[in-house]
Amino acid sequence: MENQPIIVRLATADDIRYSETITNEMEESAKARGTGIAKRSPAYIEKKMQEGKSVIAVTTEGTWVGFCYIEAWQHEKYVANSGLIVAPAFRKSGVATEIKRKIFELSRQKYPQAKIFGLTTGLAVMKINSELGYEPVTYSELTSDDEFWKGCQSCVNYDILMSKGRKNCICTGMLFDPAEAKIMAAELLRKAESSRKPELIAQLAKDAQEPRRKFKGNFKLFDRWIRFKQFVLLKSLRKKNENSNIEKKSFLTLFW
C-alpha cells in the first residue's frame, strides 16, 4: 500500500466519509502510545473539513492515509495544528512531514499574525516542527485558554499536568512566532545587502523569503532529556498514588 501515489491536500466537505475512520484511528493510536490527545467526534472532524481548516492525505484510489486540523485560541492569537494522524500502513513513508508542512502553510494563510504551537511526545514530530521554525518552549508561552487545556482531560497523564499547575507535563511544547520570523527575515536581508559575495547574497535572499529558526540542539541528547523528564514526572505520580493508597488504608484501620 505504501507504494501507492499519495495526494496531500486541503480537506473539503466531500471528505466527511473518512471522519469516523479518522477518529477511530486517533483513539487507537493514543491508546498504543500510552498518551492521549483531545477526543474528537466524527461531527467535529466533519466541521473542520467543511470550514476549510484541515488537511487530508489520500491515495489516488481514494484510500485514507492521514489527517490534521487547525484550532484557534484566545481570539486567534494562538493556533494549534492538532490531531495529526497517519494510517498504520503508511507510517514511516514521509507523509506525516508533508501533512505537517501543508497544515502549517494553511495556518499561516488563515492566521498570519497568530503564534502556532503544539504539544508532542514524539521526537520525529519535534524534528518536523523544528524544520518549520518551531522551538521548544515552556508551557507559559503557550495559550492560557482553559478550553484548550480541557482537551488534555482524555490523556492518561492529565493528573501530572494538573499537579504541576499546567506548567509542565510529559509532552514538550513547541512554538512558531511570526513576529520573530519577520525579525529574522529583516536580519537576513540586511546581511545580504551588506555582503559582497554573489552566492551568499542569493542564499541569504532565498532564506529571507521563508526564515526558519531550526532547533540547534543535539536531538539524541534532547531525546535523552525528554525520557528523563518523563521518568521523573511518572515516578512522582506513582509515588503520589502510593502515598494516597497508604493514607486510605490507614484511615480504614480506624474502623476495624
C-alpha positions in Angstrom: 0.0 0.0 0.0 2.8 2.4 0.8 3.8 2.4 -2.9 0.5 3.9 -3.9 0.7 7.6 -5.1 -0.4 9.9 -2.2 -2.1 13.3 -2.5 -1.9 15.7 0.4 -4.4 18.5 0.1 -7.0 20.7 1.7 -9.8 18.6 3.1 -13.3 19.5 1.9 -16.9 18.6 2.7 -16.5 15.7 0.2 -14.2 14.0 2.6 -16.6 13.6 5.5 -16.9 9.9 4.6 -13.5 9.5 6.2 -14.4 11.2 9.5 -15.2 8.0 11.5 -12.1 6.2 10.3 -10.0 9.2 11.3 -11.5 9.5 14.9 -11.2 5.7 15.4 -7.5 5.7 14.4 -6.8 8.7 16.6 -8.2 6.8 19.6 -6.4 3.6 18.8 -3.1 5.4 18.3 -3.4 7.3 21.6 -4.0 4.0 23.4 -1.0 2.4 21.8 1.3 5.3 22.8 0.0 5.4 26.3 -0.7 9.2 26.0 -3.7 11.0 24.8 -5.0 13.8 22.6 -8.3 15.6 22.9 -11.0 13.1 21.9 -12.9 14.4 18.9 -16.2 13.2 17.4 -16.7 12.5 13.7 -19.0 15.5 13.7 -16.2 17.8 14.9 -13.8 16.5 12.2 -16.5 17.0 9.6 -16.9 20.6 10.7 -13.2 21.2 10.3 -13.4 19.8 6.8 -16.4 22.0 5.9 -14.7 25.1 7.3 -11.5 24.5 5.2 -9.4 24.1 8.4 -7.9 20.7 7.8 -5.5 18.8 5.6 -6.1 15.2 4.4 -3.9 12.7 2.6 -5.4 10.0 0.4 -4.2 7.7 -2.3 -5.2 8.3 -5.9 -7.6 5.3 -5.4 -9.3 7.0 -2.5 -7.8 5.2 0.4 -7.4 7.4 3.5 -3.8 8.0 4.6 -3.6 10.8 7.1 -5.2 13.9 8.6 -4.6 17.1 10.7 -6.7 20.1 11.6 -6.4 23.7 12.9 -7.8 25.1 16.1 -7.6 28.8 17.1 -7.4 30.0 20.7 -7.5 33.3 22.6 -9.3 35.3 19.9 -7.0 33.8 17.2 -3.8 34.9 18.9 -2.7 31.3 19.1 -3.2 28.5 16.6 -2.6 24.8 17.2 -2.1 22.2 14.4 -3.9 19.3 16.1 -4.8 15.7 15.7 -2.0 14.6 13.3 -2.7 11.0 12.5 -1.4 8.6 9.8 -2.9 5.2 8.9 -0.6 2.4 10.2 0.0 1.1 6.6 1.5 4.4 5.6 3.6 5.3 8.5 7.4 6.0 8.1 6.7 6.9 4.5 7.3 10.7 4.9 3.6 11.5 4.6 3.4 12.9 8.2 6.1 15.5 7.2 4.1 16.6 4.2 0.9 16.8 6.1 2.6 19.0 8.8 4.0 21.3 6.1 0.6 21.7 4.5 -1.2 22.4 7.7 1.5 24.8 8.7 1.1 26.7 5.4 -2.7 26.7 5.8 -2.4 28.1 9.3 -0.1 30.9 8.1 -2.5 31.8 5.4 -5.6 31.9 7.6 -4.0 33.3 10.7 -0.9 35.2 9.6 -0.4 37.0 12.9 -1.0 34.0 15.2 1.6 32.1 17.1 1.5 28.5 16.1 2.1 25.9 18.8 1.8 22.2 19.6 2.4 19.6 22.3 4.1 16.4 21.5 5.9 13.4 23.0 7.4 12.2 19.7 10.9 13.2 18.7 10.0 12.7 15.0 7.3 15.4 15.2 9.8 17.6 17.1 12.2 17.3 14.2 9.5 18.2 11.7 8.4 21.2 13.8 12.0 22.3 14.1 12.4 22.4 10.3 9.3 24.6 10.1 10.7 27.1 12.6 9.2 25.9 15.9 11.3 25.9 19.0 10.9 24.1 22.3 9.3 26.5 24.9 7.9 26.4 28.4 4.1 25.9 28.8 3.9 29.6 30.0 4.5 30.6 26.4 1.5 28.6 25.1 -2.1 29.7 25.1 -3.8 30.2 28.5 -7.2 29.3 27.1 -8.9 26.9 29.5 -10.8 25.3 26.7 -7.5 24.2 25.1 -6.2 22.6 28.3 -9.6 20.9 28.9 -8.7 18.8 25.8 -6.0 17.2 27.8 -8.5 15.6 30.2 -8.7 12.5 28.0 -4.9 11.9 28.4 -3.7 9.4 30.9 -1.1 11.9 32.1 -3.7 14.6 32.9 -3.1 14.2 36.6 0.6 15.1 36.1 -0.4 18.2 34.1 -2.7 19.5 36.8 -0.3 18.5 39.7 2.2 20.8 38.0 -0.3 23.7 37.7 -0.3 23.3 33.9 3.3 24.4 33.8 4.8 21.0 32.9 3.9 17.5 31.7 5.1 14.6 29.6 4.6 16.5 26.4 7.1 19.1 25.1 5.6 22.5 24.0 6.9 23.9 20.7 6.1 27.4 19.2 6.4 29.3 16.0 6.3 33.1 16.4 5.6 35.0 13.2 6.9 38.3 14.7 10.2 36.6 15.4 10.3 35.2 11.9 9.9 38.8 10.5 12.8 40.0 12.6 14.9 37.1 11.3 13.9 37.9 7.7 14.9 41.5 8.1 18.3 40.5 9.5 18.9 38.1 6.7 18.1 40.8 4.1 20.4 43.2 5.9 23.3 40.7 5.7 22.5 40.0 2.1 22.7 43.8 1.2 26.0 44.2 3.1 27.6 41.1 1.5 29.9 41.3 -1.5 29.7 37.6 -2.4 27.0 37.0 -5.1 26.4 33.3 -4.0 25.9 34.4 -0.3 23.6 37.2 -1.4 21.5 34.8 -3.3 21.3 32.3 -0.5 20.5 34.9 2.2 17.8 36.4 0.0 16.3 33.0 -0.5 16.4 32.2 3.2 14.7 35.6 4.0 11.7 34.6 1.9 10.9 31.8 4.4 13.1 32.2 7.6 13.5 29.1 9.7 14.9 29.1 13.2 16.0 25.4 13.2 16.4 23.9 16.7 20.2 23.7 17.0 20.2 21.1 19.9 21.6 17.6 19.6 18.4 15.6 19.0 19.9 12.5 20.6 20.7 14.5 23.7 17.3 16.1 23.6 15.7 12.7 23.3 17.5 11.6 26.5 16.4 14.7 28.3 12.7 14.0 27.3 13.0 10.4 28.5 14.5 11.6 31.8 11.7 14.2 32.2 9.1 11.6 31.6 10.7 9.2 34.1 10.8 11.9 36.8 7.2 13.0 36.3 5.8 9.5 36.1 7.8 8.5 39.2 6.4 11.5 41.0 2.9 10.5 40.1 3.4 6.9 41.1 4.8 8.0 44.5 1.8 10.3 45.0 -0.6 7.4 44.2 1.2 5.1 46.6 1.1 7.6 49.4 -2.6 8.2 48.7 -3.3 4.4 48.9 -1.3 4.2 52.2 -3.4 7.1 53.7 -6.6 5.3 52.6 -5.6 2.1 54.3 -4.6 3.9 57.4 -8.0 5.6 57.5 -9.8 2.3 57.1 -7.9 0.7 60.0 -9.7 3.2 62.3 -12.9 1.3 61.7 -11.6 -2.3 62.1 
